[in-house]
Every structure is written in structure tokens, then in C-alpha cells.
Amino acid sequence: APILGQEEAPPPAVAIRKGTVSQIRRLCPGIVEVVATLTRRPNLEPGHQALVTFAGLPALTLSPTLRIDGSAEINEAVFHIPRDPEGGPVDAIRLDQPVRLKGPVGRGQYRPGGGRLVLVAAGAGFGPIWAIARAARYVEPAREMALAVGARDALDLYMRESLDWLRCTGVGRIVLCADRGGQRPPDVRSGPLTAHLPSLRATDVVHVAGDIATVGAVQVLAAAVGARCYPIVLD
């Protein structure tokens, strides 16, 4: 739905971008950061997804983001990709591997407009939420924002540098939570994300990214108060 009387902009035309993997970095046991350098700038807004194929591997639906420090070149696509700590297909991604992006996919992109921005990220879902949050702080620095970020294990809360930047720009409500973690830091709450959301309002604009169970639960909570909710489901 359009935000406060604004017309919903038509989605950009689907386009294909090609490139190669230029950086790989493990952010935490369950998340890998993969950077692809493309031959042309991607045509995606913060929060958009794309079908991404690393040569020789099945296609993934991923959402380009930024590095944890907020950096990304204009022709780069940065991905935060969930991985199985015991190993899996993501571990087969290698430097100089050809990569192909086709998108945009989905309607979870950032939309400037009215209403508090409530951003909810589970695990690698912080990737698209980070892109949305950073864009919003530049485009609408006065817009109220609340973040809830969770992971199954406290060790996978890899985004503290990003959250520090958001706090420095004036975001006052940032909640971290984890389902488990024997060495949970004092600022990390226990339990599921849905237990730590702010009280939602009908005027809120909610973006939620993560596994389908978390996304679905947040959609139900948003619908209960009539808030707009834009889901980003990760593979």
C-alpha cells in the first residue's frame, strides 16, 4: 500500500548483472559475507532481493546490502549469507567465481514516507535491514526508527559495529536478542524476536527479514494493528 498518500512507485524493470566474487569473509559462525564485483551497477533499492547464481551452485534469493562498516562500491553487491557451521553449499563459494544477479525480486524495499520505521531482522536478515536502516538515516534523519535484531545463538549477533553507527545517528531503540547462548552478553535479551518488538501502531511501517517463521509471525502482529508490513524471506 502507498505510504500516507504517496503513490507507490512502479518497480524497476528486471535486469541481469554479471560479475565475479571478489571478497569472502566469515562474520560469525553462522554468517558469511560475500562481495561480488559487477560489470555494471546493480539496479536494486535497499531491501530488494535478487536471484543470485554462483557458478556451479543452485540459485539463491539474496538481498544486496553493505559491509558492516557501511561501505560498498557502486559496482559491488555485498551479501550476508547464512551457513551451516558444520558445512554446506555456501562453503563452496570461492574467489573469482562467476556470479549472476537477476532482479529485483520482491517488494520489501525501503520506501521514504511517514510513520515510524520498525525494522526486524533475524540472523542474516540483518543484511537487507542494515541497507534499509542506513538509507533511511541519510534520506529521513528525523524519521522515528526502532530496531529488533535476533539470532539463534548470541555468537551470531555480528552486527554491533552497524548498530553503533545507528545509535550515533540518533536511533534510540535497538534491541538484541538470542534464543540461546551460554555466554550471552548483558545487553542481549533471551527469547524470540517477537517477544521484544515495540508495541506496534497502525501508523507504523514494518520491514522484517529472516526465516519464514519469524517473518510470518511479525506479519501477523502487524496485521493485528493494521500496520503496513513488508516481508523479506531468506532462503
C-alpha positions as semicolon CSV with decimal commas, in nm:
position;residue;x (nm);y (nm);z (nm)
1;A;0,000;0,000;0,000
2;P;0,123;0,355;-0,065
3;I;0,254;0,543;0,239
4;L;0,049;0,839;0,361
5;G;-0,096;0,933;0,028
6;Q;0,218;0,878;-0,175
7;E;0,179;0,680;-0,495
8;E;0,365;0,352;-0,496
9;A;0,648;0,383;-0,747
10;P;0,643;0,117;-1,019
11;P;0,909;-0,149;-0,967
12;P;1,221;-0,116;-1,181
13;A;1,247;-0,346;-1,478
14;V;1,406;-0,682;-1,409
15;A;1,769;-0,675;-1,520
16;I;2,068;-0,907;-1,517
17;R;2,409;-0,817;-1,381
18;K;2,722;-1,030;-1,403
19;G;3,050;-1,026;-1,218
20;T;3,288;-1,227;-1,003
21;V;3,335;-1,293;-0,634
22;S;3,599;-1,051;-0,504
23;Q;3,584;-1,097;-0,125
24;I;3,474;-1,367;0,120
25;R;3,471;-1,315;0,496
26;R;3,316;-1,513;0,779
27;L;3,131;-1,266;1,001
28;C;3,037;-1,522;1,267
29;P;2,984;-1,900;1,285
30;G;2,651;-1,879;1,101
31;I;2,701;-1,591;0,852
32;V;2,940;-1,537;0,561
33;E;2,989;-1,203;0,385
34;V;3,039;-1,242;0,010
35;V;3,120;-0,945;-0,214
36;A;3,072;-0,961;-0,591
37;T;3,228;-0,700;-0,819
38;L;2,990;-0,645;-1,110
39;T;3,046;-0,516;-1,461
40;R;2,756;-0,271;-1,414
41;R;2,593;-0,105;-1,114
42;P;2,305;-0,315;-0,974
43;N;1,955;-0,171;-1,029
44;L;1,829;-0,253;-0,678
45;E;1,696;-0,038;-0,396
46;P;1,777;-0,113;-0,029
47;G;1,568;-0,415;0,072
48;H;1,521;-0,550;-0,279
49;Q;1,613;-0,912;-0,344
50;A;1,766;-1,081;-0,646
51;L;1,812;-1,432;-0,777
52;V;2,186;-1,486;-0,737
53;T;2,370;-1,772;-0,904
54;F;2,728;-1,853;-0,813
55;A;2,862;-2,066;-1,098
56;G;2,809;-2,435;-1,029
57;L;2,575;-2,379;-0,733
58;P;2,195;-2,359;-0,706
59;A;2,043;-2,011;-0,733
60;L;1,978;-1,825;-0,408
61;T;1,735;-1,544;-0,335
62;L;1,956;-1,283;-0,167
63;S;1,933;-0,918;-0,075
64;P;2,233;-0,695;-0,150
65;T;2,347;-0,491;0,148
66;L;2,656;-0,313;0,278
67;R;2,959;-0,423;0,473
68;I;2,921;-0,398;0,848
69;D;3,103;-0,063;0,843
70;G;2,857;0,067;0,582
71;S;3,094;0,059;0,286
72;A;3,026;-0,071;-0,065
73;E;3,149;0,041;-0,405
74;I;2,891;0,148;-0,662
75;N;2,953;-0,166;-0,870
76;E;2,962;-0,409;-0,576
77;A;2,695;-0,640;-0,443
78;V;2,752;-0,734;-0,079
79;F;2,566;-1,032;0,066
80;H;2,530;-1,167;0,420
81;I;2,462;-1,537;0,361
82;P;2,356;-1,789;0,628
83;R;2,570;-2,101;0,652
84;D;2,561;-2,428;0,837
85;P;2,851;-2,423;1,087
86;E;2,906;-2,790;1,003
87;G;2,950;-2,708;0,634
88;G;2,729;-2,676;0,329
89;P;2,696;-2,532;-0,024
90;V;2,786;-2,178;0,086
91;D;3,133;-2,304;0,177
92;A;3,185;-2,386;-0,194
93;I;3,179;-2,016;-0,291
94;R;3,530;-1,912;-0,394
95;L;3,719;-1,603;-0,506
96;D;3,690;-1,516;-0,877
97;Q;3,384;-1,740;-0,911
98;P;3,144;-1,605;-1,177
99;V;2,819;-1,470;-1,033
100;R;2,491;-1,365;-1,195
101;L;2,220;-1,144;-1,042
102;K;1,865;-1,120;-1,175
103;G;1,631;-0,875;-1,009
104;P;1,469;-0,705;-0,842
105;V;1,263;-0,973;-0,670
106;G;1,007;-0,897;-0,401
107;R;0,855;-0,578;-0,263
108;G;1,045;-0,540;0,063
109;Q;1,241;-0,233;-0,043
110;Y;1,275;0,090;0,154
111;R;1,006;0,349;0,093
112;P;1,056;0,705;0,220
113;G;0,742;0,839;0,382
114;G;0,555;0,887;0,708
115;G;0,514;0,666;1,010
116;R;0,764;0,511;1,247
117;L;1,001;0,269;1,075
118;V;1,011;-0,061;1,264
119;L;1,290;-0,286;1,139
120;V;1,308;-0,651;1,242
121;A;1,599;-0,879;1,148
122;A;1,656;-1,247;1,221
123;G;2,004;-1,385;1,153
124;A;2,131;-1,296;0,806
125;G;1,813;-1,093;0,764
126;F;2,016;-0,811;0,914
127;G;2,170;-0,767;0,567
128;P;1,866;-0,608;0,399
129;I;1,758;-0,440;0,724
130;W;2,100;-0,274;0,752
131;A;2,070;-0,144;0,395
132;I;1,722;-0,004;0,468
133;A;1,823;0,148;0,802
134;R;2,132;0,321;0,667
135;A;1,945;0,462;0,367
136;A;1,668;0,591;0,593
137;R;1,913;0,770;0,824
138;Y;2,052;0,962;0,526
139;V;1,723;1,027;0,347
140;E;1,499;1,085;0,651
141;P;1,719;1,157;0,953
142;A;1,423;1,287;1,156
143;R;1,205;0,978;1,098
144;E;1,150;0,770;1,411
145;M;1,308;0,427;1,390
146;A;1,311;0,116;1,610
147;L;1,519;-0,198;1,552
148;A;1,488;-0,551;1,686
149;V;1,769;-0,787;1,588
150;G;1,789;-1,153;1,681
151;A;1,982;-1,473;1,623
152;R;1,954;-1,832;1,734
153;D;2,286;-1,800;1,917
154;A;2,435;-1,488;2,075
155;L;2,761;-1,562;1,890
156;D;2,581;-1,485;1,563
157;L;2,499;-1,125;1,658
158;Y;2,767;-1,000;1,423
159;M;2,632;-0,650;1,358
160;R;2,740;-0,447;1,660
161;E;2,951;-0,203;1,456
162;S;2,648;-0,128;1,239
163;L;2,425;-0,078;1,542
164;D;2,679;0,158;1,698
165;W;2,662;0,372;1,383
166;L;2,283;0,381;1,401
167;R;2,292;0,485;1,767
168;C;2,531;0,767;1,679
169;T;2,279;0,895;1,423
170;G;2,006;0,912;1,688
171;V;1,832;0,573;1,677
172;G;1,738;0,524;2,041
173;R;1,553;0,193;2,044
174;I;1,771;-0,100;1,941
175;V;1,707;-0,442;2,094
176;L;1,928;-0,750;2,061
177;C;1,804;-1,098;2,147
178;A;1,911;-1,460;2,109
179;D;1,736;-1,793;2,156
180;R;2,041;-1,944;2,322
181;G;2,397;-1,868;2,422
182;G;2,582;-1,973;2,734
183;Q;2,789;-1,653;2,725
184;R;2,508;-1,412;2,641
185;P;2,627;-1,050;2,687
186;P;2,421;-0,842;2,930
187;D;2,267;-0,634;2,651
188;V;2,130;-0,942;2,471
189;R;1,782;-1,048;2,578
190;S;1,670;-1,409;2,578
191;G;1,385;-1,549;2,373
192;P;1,237;-1,498;2,027
193;L;1,233;-1,170;1,837
194;T;0,857;-1,141;1,851
195;A;0,875;-1,112;2,231
196;H;1,090;-0,800;2,204
197;L;0,919;-0,585;1,942
198;P;0,792;-0,241;2,038
199;S;0,415;-0,207;2,074
200;L;0,308;-0,169;1,713
201;R;0,085;0,113;1,592
202;A;-0,144;0,135;1,291
203;T;0,078;0,412;1,151
204;D;0,398;0,203;1,167
205;V;0,584;0,082;0,860
206;V;0,739;-0,257;0,937
207;H;1,015;-0,429;0,742
208;V;1,101;-0,781;0,856
209;A;1,375;-1,002;0,713
210;G;1,475;-1,354;0,808
211;D;1,342;-1,708;0,814
212;I;0,985;-1,771;0,706
213;A;0,862;-1,849;1,060
214;T;0,988;-1,520;1,204
215;V;0,866;-1,319;0,905
216;G;0,522;-1,479;0,926
217;A;0,492;-1,414;1,299
218;V;0,578;-1,045;1,257
219;Q;0,332;-1,014;0,969
220;V;0,056;-1,144;1,197
221;L;0,144;-0,891;1,468
222;A;0,150;-0,605;1,216
223;A;-0,182;-0,710;1,063
224;A;-0,344;-0,720;1,407
225;V;-0,299;-0,342;1,444
226;G;-0,331;-0,251;1,076
227;A;0,037;-0,161;1,026
228;R;0,195;-0,191;0,683
229;C;0,443;-0,479;0,673
230;Y;0,696;-0,558;0,402
231;P;0,846;-0,909;0,429
232;I;1,188;-1,024;0,309
233;V;1,213;-1,403;0,336
234;L;1,560;-1,556;0,320
235;D;1,642;-1,888;0,157
